[in-house]
Amino acid sequence: MDTKGRQNRETEPIPLGKYGQKILQYLKESRPHSYSQMEREQELEGFLTLIDRKMEKAEQRIISQLEQEHPKPSGENFLEMARWRNTVYPMAEEMIMADFYNLYPPEDRQQLIQEQMKKNG
């Protein structure tokens, strides 16, 4: 941590969930200019945390919807439950990532951050 309590990006990784890590990787590989700019302006951590939280909530919502369409297997059959989970969870993740790429292009990130800050602030 630096003297103001911020993490040093070179030595301490940002604690992120599954989706925050995926978006971080996407930004580094596909949008290096946006990644560098967000890091320079100290927006990266807030943006990734916000997106991670929103995507986790969306995942739960989508899984609930998929569960309505494809009910969990009844009983205690481990293989049927594993098959169900291995179908439903990747479907939800794929939908969420597709939505991210379509809904949050890099040029819209500042507006997204400002809207969320107003709601939370």
ABEGO torsion letter per residue (X at the ends): XBAAGBBBAAABBBBBBAAAAAAAAAAAAABAAAAAAAAAAGAAAAAAAAAAAAAAAAAAAAAAAAAAABBBBBEABAAAAAAAAAAAAAAAAAAAAAAAAAABBAAAAAAAAAAAAAAAX
